[in-house]
């Protein structure tokens, strides 16, 4: 394969993600920005495969429909699922592969991973997409095992990107020191959610509280990174502000055994340990006001085949925002689904 020839000039996003005019998509096709995105996609995939294999995980092929969503309309949900009908069957597009990856751990004891689209009924903005690429894994063990896996994973991604694209990124995007710092870092800093609340106590607008539990705002995430570390784990959130499936962090069920990894724009990786037994799932479902019948198979699996696992999800577009020092996630999708016409158009003007 001949060596790639990189343009020496700065590469910037063309801002075409919402274009619906005839031929507007050609500006994206001609842009060096999306050629760079395509190269980074390949690096993320190949590094994920190599890293997962080195840790004993298997790539799992999973369906793109589900009747078991990870964002139920109960306490701890911050999004809505996307309903569809496929071959006459009412179902959902997946908001995460987490439940099926837990299933996969039963048949692949070393754990499994996927990189697949996720769909959420959200209005896109500078840090959110309604359709995004999700790098997810589930592995045997507890939260500490998972944190070690994730730290190794993001460092492997940063190291490979530096190796393959570092010279190009330095020329076209400028600063690559953030990648170098991640690779060189030891274990990332950690603090519990309660400790984070204390750190942010002097600054309003950093903690949200709807009465059932507290959560970090984007402002709070960024202030924590500036005060503590640019690579920071926040663990043990209030359980009623996370999904029901996260394991309890204390005997009262007040906290969750979960962990968000903050860097760049804020939360890039969400993770947690899962309930091992069906009784714990039932308790959590009741606490979160989620009907048990909607998760009957999941509870039965926990009853019949209890297994301690932990898993994570990383938004690939958020990770690449950090890599490219970019501030708008809507520029990160190779093919945009932002601001599409709601009804079927008279002419299809974009791919």
N, C-alpha and C positions, 0 to 999 in steps of 0.2 A: 504494500500500500504506500503511495507517495506521501511524503510529509505534508501536513496541513500548512497552508500559508496564511498567516494571521495579518489582518490589517493593523497598521501601527496606530491609527487614530483611536480616540476614545469611542467606545461603543455605548450608545444610549438607547433606551426603549423608545420605539416609535409612537407609543400611545394610541395604538389602533384597536385596543381590545373591545371597544363599543361601536366600531364602525359598521354601519349598515348600508352605506351607499354602494352603488354598482362599482365593482372593481376595487373597492377599498382594501379588500384582503390582500391584494397584490403588494401593497406597501409593507405588510408584515412578511410576505414571502421574500421580498427583496432586502429585508433588514438584516444586518449582521447580528442584531440582538437575538433573533430567533434561531439563527444558526448556532450561536453560542449556547442558548437554552437547550437545543437538541443535543449538543455535545455533552453538556452537563447531565442531561437525563440518562444518557448511556453510561456515564461514569457512576451515577448513583445506583443504577440497576446492577452493573457488574460488581461494584464494591459490596452491595447488599448481599448478592449471591455468594461471593467469596467469603465475606465475614460470617454470614449465617452458617455456611458449610464448615468453617473452621471451628465453630462453636457447637457443632452437632445438630443444627436445626435443618429442617427440610423445607423446600419450597412446596407450598400446597396450592392446588388449583381449586378454587371455590366459586360457587355460583354468584351471579350478579343480581340475584333477587333474594329476599328474605322475608319471612313473616315475624322475625324476632329482631326488633330494633334495639339499639343500645341507648336511644334517646327517648324513653317512654315519657308520656305526658304526666309525669309525677314530679315530686320534689327532686332537685338535683339535675334536672334536664335544662339545658340552655339552648336547645334547638328543636326543630320539628323534622319528622321523616318525610320522605317523598313517596307518596302512594302511586302505584302504576297497576295496570292490568295487562298480563302477559298470557297469551293463549287462553283467555277467558278466566284466568285466575287472578283474584285480587291479592296483591302482594306489595312489597316495598322495594325500592332500590336501597342498597346497603349504605348506612351512615358510617359503618365500621365493620370489619371482618372479625371483631373480637370474639363473639360467641362461637362462630365457626372455627376460629383458631383454637379456642378451648376444646371444642370437639376434636380438632386435629391432634391435640396433645394426647388424646386417648389412643390414637392409632399411630402416632409418631412420637414416641416417648421422650425424644430429645427436644421436642418443640418444633414449631413451624413458623413460617413468615410468608407474607405476601406484599406485593406492591400493586395496588389496584385503585380504581376510582372510588371515591365516596361521595354521597349525595346528601345535601341537607337543604331544607327549605329556609334559606337565609338570603337576605339582600346583600349582594357583594359590596364590599367597601375596601379601604386600603389594606386591611389585614384579614379579611374574610372572603371566601369563595363559596358559592353554593355547590360547585362541583370541583373537587380537588383530588390530587394524587396522594394516597395514604400509604406510607411504609409502616407495616405493623408486624408484630411478632408476639408469640406466646410461648413461654418456656417453663419447665418445671422449676419450683423453688419459690422463695419469698422475695420481698421487696428489695433487699440488699443484693440478691443475685441479679435481679432485673437492672438495678442501677449500674452495676458493674458492666452488664451487657450493653446498655445504652451508651455509657461513656465510651466504651471501646468502639462502638459502632460509629458515633458521630466523629470521633477522632480518626477512625479509619477513612471515613468519607472526606474529612478535611485534608488528611495526608495524601490521599489519592488525587484529589482535586489539585493540590499544590504540585504534585508530581507531573500530572498530565497537562494541567492548564495554568500553572502558576505564572509562567512567563507571559502568556497571553493576557491573563487577568491583570497583571501588574501594568502592562502597556495600555490595555483598553479600559480598565476600571480604576486603576490607581492603587489604592491601598490593599495589600493582602496580609497585613500584619495580624489581623484578627484570626485568619486561618492558622498562621504560625503559632499564635498564642494558644489556640485550642489544642493543637498537636502536642505542644510542649507542656501543657498543664498536667499536673498530677490529678488526684481525685478532685472533682468539682466541689465547691462549697455547698453546705447543706444547712438549712434551718427549718424548723417546724413552722406551721402556719401561725401558731400562737406566738412564736418568737418573731415572726415577720410582723405581726400586729404591733408588737412592742417597738420594733425598729421604726415603724411608720407612724407611731402614735402622734408625733408632732406635726404631721402634714395631712390636712383634710383631703378627702376625695380619693384616698388610696384603698379603703376597705368599703365594700358594699355590704349592706345587711338588710334583707327583706323580712326579717323577723324569725325565720326558721334556721338561719345560719349565715355565716359571714363568707365573703369571697374577696379575692384580689381584683382590683380594677387594673386596666392597662397602665394607668399612671402609677399605681402601686408596684406593679411588676418592674417598670423601668426605674423607679426610685430605688427599689431593692437592689437592682443590678448596679446602680451607680454607687450605692452605699456599702454593698457587701462584696460582690464579684460579678464580672461580666458573664460567667458561667455558673448558674446557681440553681440548685434543687430546692424547691419548697415542698415539704412533706406534711402528711397528716392534717389535711383540711377537715373542716366540719363535715360530718358525714351527710347531712341533709343538703349540702350544696354540691355533692358529687353523685354520679349514678349509683343505683342500688347495689350493683354487682361488686363494688370495691369492698374488700375485707374490712372488718372493724379494726380500728387502731387501739381500742381500749375496751375494757370489760363492759362499760356502759353503752358502747356503741355511739359515743359522742363524736369521735374522730374516725377517719378512714386511713387505711394503710395505702395511701396513694402518694404520688410524687409528680410534680410538674417541673420540667427542665426549662429554665428561662435563659435565653440569650438572643441577641439581635433585637427584634421588635417586641419580644416578650416570651410568652409560652410557645415553644416550638414542639416539645414532646410532652404528651400526657401519658401517665402510666399508673399502674397500681397492681397490688396483689388481689386475687379474687377470693371469694368465699370458697372454702373447701367442701363444706357439707350442706345438704339441702335445708337443714333447720336454720342455718345462718341466712340463707337466701330468703327463706320465708319471712324471717324476722325483718330483713332489710326491705323486702317488698311491702310489708305492712307499714313500716316506718315511712316509706316514700310514697305511700298511697298509690301503688301500682298493682293492678289485679294479678293474682297469681296465675289465673288460667291463661294469660297471655304468654307465660313463660313456663308452661307445664313440662315440656321436654327438658328444659334446662334444669329445673328443680329435680326432676326424676334422675337425670344424669348425675347430679350431685348426691342424690340419695344412694344410687346403686353403684356408682364408680367415683367416689370422692378422690380428688387429686388436687394437691396444692400447686397452683400455677400463678404466674404473674405475666403481665403483658404491657405493651406500649403502642402508641400510634404517633407517628411524626408526619406532619404535613410537609411534603416535599417542596411545595412552592414556598412555604415559610422558610425552610432551610436554605433554599436557593436565594431568597431575598437577602438573607444574611451573607451568603457567599458573595453576592454581587453588590453589597452595600446599597441595596435599592429599597425604596420606601413605599411601593405600591404593588400589592400581590396580584392585582388585576393584569399586570404586565408579564406575569410569570408563566401562564399557561401557553403551551405551544399552539393550541387551537382554543380560542376564547369562547366561552359560553355566557359572557356578560352582556346584558341589555339586548338579548335576542327578542324579536317580536313575539308577543304573547300568543297570538293566533297564527295559524299556518299562513305564510305570506303568499302573495300572488306570484312572486318570483323569489327563488332561493338565492340570495346575493352573497352568502358567506358560507364557508364549509361547515 
